[in-house]
Amino acid sequence: MPPSVLPLGVLLVGLLLTGASLAAPPATDTNALGMTFRLIPAGSFQMGCDTTRQRCDKGEQPVHRVTIAQPFYLAETEVTQRQWQAVMGENPSHFKDPDNPVEQISWEDAQAFVRALNQRPDLGGGYRLPSEAEWEYATRAGTQTDYWFGDGEDERALSRHVWHLFSSHEQPHPVASKPANPWGLYEVHGNVWEWVADCAHPDYVGAPSDGSAWTQDCQRMRDGTPMRIARGGAWYLYPNGARSAFRFRYGPAIRHYGFGLRLARSVETETVER
């Protein structure tokens, strides 16, 4: 074959590639339940607590670099009682308010909710809990301070941004009532704990570097059940528990009026003609 002549298959592939391109996913996506998701860009960050500049718990170390190779969606807010009831037909929360985050949700309840969402054709699918790395990456939104708005040394700034023990009046509050972080996410610090997909580990030794959920070699309860991780702190805790790096572990069946969830959603890329 003369060098200037290309095989027909190569020519066809070239034509397809030049005639179409991958559509960029929208910056926000709202489903039929009114849940709005923010597109979280791909990128890298330092996960964990830096002992050279912060007071850290052992479980937040060692600091390690994580690369999120693909963008993903994360809900603007924690799942509300209105949204939970629309899907599950009941509201288990202790502090009843349709605009409050749903609470008294175990990790197992959160997984049941995800399954129910994905079974509804009108909602588009792809729902899941975020991995622990995805959660911290999105919460930090490019920052490395204790909180996305700083290190929390200013009590007024803490109360302005976080529902915690000293600002909450002993109850959770409606979602989107505190300022959003730079990536458009509300109440990533405080209000209710947010379950993530990972199981518990004593520290980050051996943690994945690709942002995936860590579900092997788990810390277990006495009956052998893997313990699970919640992030973000809650309305009844000191603000230290709401730091970006803070990790909390509990049994997957435990329900508590400080446990809720925030949903992630996988990005589906579409091909469009040019």
Buried (B, 14 or more C-beta within 10 A) or exposed (E): EEEEEEEEEEEEEEEEEEEEEEEEBEEEBEBEBEBBBBBBBEEEBBBBBBEEEBEBBEBBBBBBEBEBEEBBBBBBBBBBBBBBBBBBEEBBBEBEBBBBBBBBBBBBBBBBBBEBBBEBEEBBEBBBBBBBBBBBBBBBBEBBBBBBBEBBEEEEBBBEBBBBBEBBEEEBBBBBBBEBBEBBBBBBBBBBBBBBBBBBBEBBEEBBEEBBBBEEEBEEBEEEEBBBBBBBBBBBBEBEBBBBBBBBBBBBEBBBBBBBBBBBBEBEEEEEEE
